[in-house]
Amino acid sequence: MTSRQFVMLCLLPLAIFTMAFLALPLVRLIMGSVESEAGWSIYLQILQKPRYLSALLQTVAVSVAVTLAALAISTTAGLFLVRNRFRGRGVLLSILTLPLAFPGVVVGFMIILLGGRQGLVNSLLPGHWVFAYSVFGLFLGYLYFSIPRVLLTVMAAAEKIDPALEEAALTLGAPPHRIILDVLLPALAPALVAAGAIAFATAMGAFGTAFTLATDIDVLPMVIYTEFTLSANFAMASALSVVLGLVTWTMLLIARSFSGGTVAAGG
């Protein structure tokens, strides 16, 4: 057996998996979206019907907001944790990454305990401070499980930055904010783009948190769910799934071009 044949044999399980669990279901999804009387014009209906268009725009808007907030919070915390060693650092890092252990439904339930009708905020503050079932509540839920993903990526990249670069900038008299803008952020740029893409993709497709919190708002995962479970509109559910995947894939592709191919799919 030649080395080429050996490599091909090793790649055979990957090829089988790709065809059986990735390519064929995707092709079936696309074909299922055009099986109705509307045909390919079903994708035009997504842009014409207010409910579908609103759900698409709202999902993208929430995902972008979550991505920007997660990058700002995680970059600040990540740089601090990398540059400082103190007692309790490991405990703090464990707490910040704790959301990785929770499924989306649990995250949504925690937001309800915080901002629901019987939540902590509503019981402590005067008036009706119920935000769990709003866009803001969904934003908090998505942000909760996006921060640790971005944080770990930023910390891994920050640990590879040569401290000599910062020392040289200090020697030349650069103020702290210029060091951050001119040294640290450019060095972290590929990691930030990759982490942002993961956060965006995760928020776009998150279902458990949306299922728990999105009672008064429409986001694509919930609309897809209701289309094929309550309305039995399998064609529209398939079309919306394709659109969601296309938007997310496009963002990942753009991020990959900026980050040098380091972007992977988020959990």
Phi, psi and omega per residue, in radians:
M1 nan 2.214 -3.140
T2 -1.350 2.888 3.133
S3 -1.110 -0.604 3.123
R4 -1.139 -0.743 3.113
Q5 -1.132 -0.645 3.126
F6 -1.137 -0.736 3.111
V7 -1.114 -0.745 3.125
M8 -1.098 -0.667 3.126
L9 -1.155 -0.681 3.116
C10 -1.174 -0.541 -3.117
L11 -1.467 -0.163 -3.106
L12 -1.051 -0.792 3.096
P13 -1.045 -0.664 3.102
L14 -1.130 -0.707 3.137
A15 -1.138 -0.715 3.124
I16 -1.122 -0.774 3.123
F17 -1.085 -0.759 -3.113
T18 -1.077 -0.745 -3.131
M19 -1.223 -0.787 -3.008
A20 -1.313 -0.654 -2.993
F21 -1.982 -0.140 3.128
L22 -2.095 -1.041 -3.035
A23 -1.195 -0.900 -3.083
L24 -1.107 -0.806 3.083
P25 -1.078 -0.616 3.129
L26 -1.174 -0.754 3.097
V27 -1.088 -0.746 3.133
R28 -1.113 -0.633 3.121
L29 -1.132 -0.775 -3.140
I30 -1.145 -0.775 3.135
M31 -1.142 -0.637 3.119
G32 -1.147 -0.462 -3.115
S33 -1.267 -0.319 -3.079
V34 -1.977 0.275 -3.117
E35 -1.467 -0.143 3.107
S36 -1.437 3.099 3.132
E37 -1.119 -0.455 -3.117
A38 -1.222 -0.451 -3.115
G39 1.125 -2.437 -3.112
W40 -1.226 -0.301 3.130
S41 -1.221 -0.104 3.087
I42 -1.083 -0.500 3.105
Y43 -1.253 -0.510 3.061
L44 -1.233 -0.557 3.108
Q45 -1.106 -0.547 3.123
I46 -1.082 -0.624 3.131
L47 -1.453 -0.354 -3.075
Q48 -1.618 -0.575 -3.111
K49 -1.502 2.184 -3.043
P50 -0.970 -0.689 -3.075
R51 -1.099 -0.810 -3.105
Y52 -1.200 -0.775 -3.135
L53 -1.130 -0.736 3.124
S54 -1.092 -0.722 3.129
A55 -1.120 -0.716 3.125
L56 -1.105 -0.867 -3.112
L57 -1.138 -0.690 -3.131
Q58 -1.167 -0.674 3.104
T59 -1.128 -0.778 3.123
V60 -1.127 -0.743 -3.112
A61 -1.109 -0.800 3.120
V62 -1.109 -0.706 -3.121
S63 -1.140 -0.715 3.101
V64 -1.131 -0.771 3.134
A65 -1.093 -0.747 3.107
V66 -1.091 -0.740 -3.133
T67 -1.067 -0.832 -3.126
L68 -1.124 -0.753 3.137
A69 -1.151 -0.739 3.137
A70 -1.120 -0.685 3.111
L71 -1.129 -0.769 -3.120
A72 -1.115 -0.838 -3.095
I73 -1.201 -0.813 -3.047
S74 -1.238 -0.607 3.110
T75 -1.158 -0.764 3.105
T76 -1.083 -0.865 -3.132
A77 -1.168 -0.683 -3.114
G78 -1.126 -0.793 3.117
L79 -1.106 -0.691 3.131
F80 -1.118 -0.773 -3.093
L81 -1.216 -0.573 3.127
V82 -1.285 -0.657 -3.049
R83 -1.531 -0.145 -3.080
N84 -2.276 2.399 3.057
R85 -2.054 2.151 -3.090
F86 -2.624 2.837 3.134
R87 -1.150 2.313 -3.116
G88 1.574 0.054 -3.129
R89 -1.074 -0.754 -3.141
G90 -1.110 -0.667 3.121
V91 -1.158 -0.755 3.133
L92 -1.084 -0.741 3.128
L93 -1.131 -0.660 3.107
S94 -1.120 -0.692 3.121
I95 -1.154 -0.719 -3.123
L96 -1.166 -0.498 3.141
T97 -1.711 0.055 -3.130
L98 -1.017 -0.629 -3.136
P99 -0.995 -0.362 3.106
L100 -1.098 -0.379 -3.108
A101 -1.488 -0.166 -3.042
F102 -1.855 2.395 2.977
P103 -1.280 2.926 -3.079
G104 -1.066 -0.595 -3.136
V105 -1.110 -0.707 3.128
V106 -1.153 -0.706 3.101
V107 -1.063 -0.774 3.099
G108 -1.083 -0.706 3.121
F109 -1.102 -0.664 3.123
M110 -1.147 -0.655 3.086
I111 -1.143 -0.657 3.088
I112 -1.129 -0.712 3.096
L113 -1.111 -0.464 3.135
L114 -1.521 -0.835 -3.007
G115 -2.174 0.347 3.087
G116 -1.446 -3.061 -3.106
R117 -1.111 -0.587 3.069
Q118 -1.840 0.358 -3.047
G119 -1.331 2.986 -3.088
L120 -1.101 -0.782 -3.107
V121 -1.110 -0.759 -3.112
N122 -1.167 -0.487 -3.132
S123 -1.463 -0.408 -3.096
L124 -1.640 -0.544 -3.064
L125 -1.850 2.578 3.104
P126 -1.210 2.662 -3.118
G127 1.511 -3.138 -3.114
H128 -1.741 1.662 3.137
W129 -1.723 1.236 3.124
V130 -1.855 1.964 -3.122
F131 -2.219 -0.037 -3.030
A132 -1.066 -0.589 -3.031
Y133 -1.736 0.268 3.135
S134 -1.815 3.116 3.074
V135 -1.065 -0.629 3.128
F136 -1.126 -0.705 3.090
G137 -1.119 -0.729 3.091
L138 -1.126 -0.681 3.081
F139 -1.033 -0.796 3.132
L140 -1.112 -0.707 3.128
G141 -1.106 -0.808 3.107
Y142 -1.125 -0.700 -3.131
L143 -1.114 -0.626 -3.098
Y144 -1.024 -0.784 -3.116
F145 -1.647 -0.015 3.065
S146 -1.544 -0.581 -3.080
I147 -0.987 -0.869 -3.108
P148 -1.101 -0.605 3.119
R149 -1.108 -0.791 3.122
V150 -1.229 -0.703 -3.100
L151 -1.033 -0.831 -3.109
L152 -1.134 -0.641 3.106
T153 -1.169 -0.766 -3.141
V154 -1.146 -0.737 -3.139
M155 -1.122 -0.704 3.121
A156 -1.095 -0.679 3.123
A157 -1.292 -0.677 -3.106
A158 -1.146 -0.579 -3.141
E159 -1.179 -0.321 -3.131
K160 -1.592 -0.131 3.135
I161 -1.285 2.265 -3.133
D162 -1.206 2.087 3.114
P163 -1.035 -0.374 3.141
A164 -1.093 -0.490 3.117
L165 -1.152 -0.730 3.102
E166 -1.195 -0.705 3.134
E167 -1.109 -0.669 3.110
A168 -1.136 -0.714 3.121
A169 -1.134 -0.708 3.089
L170 -1.109 -0.702 3.140
T171 -1.090 -0.609 -3.139
L172 -1.411 0.001 3.066
G173 1.552 0.304 3.141
A174 -1.267 2.316 3.083
P175 -1.233 2.831 -3.083
P176 -0.958 -0.718 -3.086
H177 -1.193 -0.514 3.089
R178 -1.278 -0.571 3.082
I179 -1.121 -0.719 3.126
I180 -1.138 -0.805 -3.066
L181 -1.283 -0.646 -3.006
D182 -1.732 -0.325 -3.079
V183 -2.038 -1.015 -3.002
L184 -1.239 -0.897 -3.077
L185 -1.107 -0.743 3.055
P186 -1.063 -0.631 3.122
A187 -1.217 -0.531 -3.125
L188 -1.564 -0.121 -3.005
A189 -0.907 -0.863 3.132
P190 -1.037 -0.717 3.136
A191 -1.182 -0.657 3.130
L192 -1.151 -0.716 3.108
V193 -1.118 -0.778 3.139
A194 -1.115 -0.801 3.141
A195 -1.137 -0.680 3.103
G196 -1.110 -0.692 3.115
A197 -1.133 -0.689 3.110
I198 -1.134 -0.761 3.126
A199 -1.092 -0.728 3.136
F200 -1.124 -0.814 -3.125
A201 -1.112 -0.681 3.135
T202 -1.141 -0.752 -3.137
A203 -1.203 -0.625 3.141
M204 -1.085 -0.697 -3.036
G205 -1.791 0.053 -3.083
A206 -1.135 2.250 -3.101
F207 -1.973 -0.766 -3.051
G208 -1.015 -0.809 3.126
T209 -1.165 -0.738 3.118
A210 -1.116 -0.689 3.132
F211 -1.067 -0.589 -3.112
T212 -1.422 -0.643 -2.966
L213 -1.862 -0.486 -2.984
A214 -1.469 1.097 3.089
T215 -1.504 -0.472 -3.107
D216 -1.972 0.032 -3.111
I217 -2.314 2.766 3.129
D218 -1.939 2.182 2.949
V219 -2.212 2.742 -2.975
L220 -0.977 -0.794 3.133
P221 -0.994 -0.678 3.137
M222 -1.271 -0.666 3.108
V223 -1.124 -0.730 3.096
I224 -1.057 -0.762 -3.133
Y225 -1.082 -0.807 -3.108
T226 -1.234 -0.523 -3.134
E227 -1.133 -0.715 -3.086
F228 -1.677 -0.244 3.121
T229 -1.700 -0.747 -3.087
L230 -1.648 -0.630 -3.076
S231 -1.795 -0.202 -3.085
A232 0.954 0.549 3.128
N233 -1.645 1.352 -3.018
F234 -1.181 -0.585 3.139
A235 -1.124 -0.825 3.138
M236 -1.169 -0.680 3.093
A237 -1.061 -0.706 3.111
S238 -1.165 -0.747 -3.137
A239 -1.117 -0.751 3.112
L240 -1.128 -0.636 3.106
S241 -1.128 -0.724 3.113
V242 -1.105 -0.767 3.136
V243 -1.097 -0.784 3.116
L244 -1.030 -0.812 3.130
G245 -1.125 -0.647 -3.128
L246 -1.175 -0.758 3.115
V247 -1.093 -0.790 -3.133
T248 -1.151 -0.764 3.139
W249 -1.094 -0.692 3.116
T250 -1.084 -0.753 3.109
M251 -1.103 -0.741 3.109
L252 -1.119 -0.669 3.127
L253 -1.144 -0.758 3.103
I254 -1.102 -0.775 3.140
A255 -1.106 -0.683 3.133
R256 -1.090 -0.653 3.141
S257 -1.179 -0.498 -3.141
F258 -1.542 -0.470 -3.028
S259 -1.759 0.061 3.104
G260 1.372 0.430 3.048
G261 1.459 0.416 -3.096
T262 -1.735 0.077 -3.061
V263 -1.446 2.299 3.044
A264 -2.162 2.892 -3.141
A265 -1.274 2.472 3.100
G266 -1.443 2.848 3.139
G267 -1.480 nan nan
